[in-house]
């Protein structure tokens, strides 16, 4: 799945090849010219493409998590945060009692996401916790990077 709309609407960056030590001159729309090594230009282009691909995969992930949440009535809140250098889908249940059916559904989601080729660059863990006070919840959350995922409709 590729989204080319954003790339297609941009103007091309002019690259002038100078056959001097592998240097190229870049001329962006601003007309500010600068010279770089050709290898650095390739690396920058690759990094930009990787960032665009990750952004696309992250948006797919958020949609999938929101869709999954829409069928889960026992969820109080859900977050995507960072933990142990990877993404964590943290689900706060409404109940404090263990629900094996819910845990099975969450495990199935985890396996499904891990095997999804559209999310090949996303590393995600899942974790459910009972409804706890916010000061206890904060111990599971990254200090600055947290996204609350809400269900659509009137109950979310």
C-alpha positions as CSV (number, residue, x, y, z in Angstrom):
1,X,0.0,0.0,0.0
2,X,1.6,3.3,-1.1
3,X,0.3,6.8,-0.8
4,X,1.8,8.9,-3.5
5,X,-0.5,11.9,-3.3
6,X,1.7,14.0,-1.1
7,X,4.8,13.2,-3.1
8,X,3.0,13.9,-6.4
9,X,1.9,17.4,-5.4
10,X,5.4,18.6,-4.6
11,X,7.7,20.3,-7.1
12,X,10.8,18.5,-8.0
13,X,14.1,19.4,-6.4
14,X,16.7,20.2,-9.0
15,X,20.0,18.3,-8.6
16,X,22.9,19.4,-10.7
17,X,25.6,16.7,-11.0
18,X,29.1,18.1,-10.9
19,X,31.7,15.5,-11.8
20,X,34.0,16.8,-9.1
21,X,34.6,14.5,-6.1
22,X,31.0,13.1,-6.4
23,X,29.5,16.5,-5.5
24,X,26.0,17.6,-6.4
25,X,24.4,21.1,-6.2
26,X,20.8,21.2,-4.9
27,X,18.4,23.9,-5.9
28,X,15.2,23.9,-3.9
29,X,12.2,26.1,-4.7
30,X,13.6,28.8,-2.4
31,X,16.5,29.1,-4.9
32,X,19.1,28.7,-2.1
33,X,21.8,26.5,-3.7
34,X,24.0,24.3,-1.7
35,X,26.5,21.5,-2.6
36,X,26.6,18.1,-0.9
37,X,28.3,14.8,-1.6
38,X,26.1,12.6,-3.7
39,X,26.1,9.8,-1.1
40,X,24.7,12.3,1.5
41,X,21.9,13.2,-0.9
42,X,21.0,9.5,-1.4
43,X,21.0,9.0,2.4
44,X,18.7,12.0,3.0
45,X,16.3,10.8,0.3
46,X,16.2,7.3,1.8
47,X,15.6,8.7,5.3
48,X,12.7,10.8,4.0
49,X,11.1,7.9,2.3
50,X,11.5,5.7,5.5
51,X,9.9,8.5,7.6
52,X,7.0,8.8,5.1
53,X,6.5,5.0,5.1
54,X,6.6,4.8,9.0
55,X,4.1,7.7,9.2
56,X,1.8,5.8,6.8
57,X,2.2,2.5,8.8
58,X,1.5,4.4,12.1
59,X,-1.8,5.8,10.7
60,X,-2.8,2.3,9.6
61,X,-2.0,1.1,13.1
62,X,-4.1,3.8,14.8
63,X,-7.0,3.0,12.6
64,X,-6.7,-0.7,13.4
65,X,-6.5,-0.1,17.1
66,X,-9.5,2.2,17.0
67,X,-11.5,-0.4,15.0
68,X,-10.6,-3.1,17.6
69,X,-11.6,-0.8,20.4
70,X,-15.0,-0.2,18.9
71,X,-15.9,-3.8,19.6
72,X,-14.5,-3.8,23.2
73,X,-17.1,-2.6,25.8
74,X,-14.9,-3.4,28.7
75,X,-12.2,-0.8,27.9
76,X,-12.1,2.5,29.9
77,X,-9.2,4.1,28.1
78,X,-6.5,3.0,25.6
79,X,-3.1,4.6,24.8
80,X,-0.2,4.2,22.5
81,X,3.0,5.2,24.4
82,X,6.6,4.3,24.4
83,X,8.1,1.7,26.7
84,X,11.4,-0.1,26.4
85,X,12.2,1.7,23.2
86,X,9.2,0.5,21.3
87,X,5.5,1.3,21.0
88,X,3.1,0.0,23.6
89,X,-0.7,-0.3,23.2
90,X,-1.8,0.2,26.8
91,X,-5.4,-0.8,27.5
92,X,-7.1,0.2,30.8
93,X,-10.1,-2.0,31.5
94,X,-13.2,-0.8,33.3
95,X,-13.1,-3.7,35.7
96,X,-10.5,-4.7,38.2
97,X,-11.3,-8.4,37.6
98,X,-9.4,-10.6,35.2
99,X,-11.4,-11.3,32.0
100,X,-9.9,-14.3,30.1
101,X,-12.1,-13.6,27.0
102,X,-10.8,-10.0,26.8
103,X,-7.2,-11.1,27.3
104,X,-7.6,-13.6,24.5
105,X,-9.0,-10.9,22.2
106,X,-6.0,-8.7,23.1
107,X,-3.6,-11.5,22.4
108,X,-5.2,-12.2,19.1
109,X,-4.9,-8.5,18.2
110,X,-1.2,-8.6,19.2
111,X,-0.5,-11.6,16.9
112,X,-2.6,-10.1,14.1
113,X,-0.7,-6.8,14.2
114,X,2.7,-8.5,14.5
115,X,2.0,-10.6,11.3
116,X,0.5,-7.7,9.3
117,X,2.8,-6.9,6.3
118,X,1.3,-3.4,6.2
119,X,2.9,-2.8,9.6
120,X,6.3,-4.4,8.9
121,X,8.3,-1.5,10.4
122,X,6.1,-1.1,13.6
123,X,7.2,-2.9,16.7
124,X,4.3,-2.9,19.2
125,X,3.7,-4.6,22.5
126,X,0.2,-4.8,24.1
127,X,-0.6,-4.6,27.8
128,X,-3.8,-4.4,29.8
129,X,-4.2,-3.1,33.3
130,X,-7.2,-2.6,35.5
131,X,-8.7,0.8,36.0
132,X,-6.2,2.6,38.3
133,X,-5.7,6.1,39.6
134,X,-3.9,8.4,37.2
135,X,-0.8,8.6,39.4
136,X,-0.5,4.7,39.1
137,X,-1.3,4.9,35.4
138,X,1.6,7.3,34.8
139,X,4.1,4.6,35.8
140,X,3.1,2.7,32.6
141,X,3.3,5.8,30.4
142,X,6.2,7.5,28.7
143,X,6.8,11.0,30.2
144,X,6.2,12.9,26.9
145,X,5.0,10.5,24.2
146,X,1.4,9.3,24.7
147,X,-1.6,9.2,22.4
148,X,-5.0,8.3,23.7
149,X,-6.9,6.2,21.2
150,X,-10.7,6.7,21.5
151,X,-13.5,4.7,20.1
152,X,-15.8,6.4,17.6
153,X,-19.4,7.1,18.5
154,X,-21.0,8.4,21.7
155,X,-19.5,5.9,24.2
156,X,-15.8,6.6,23.7
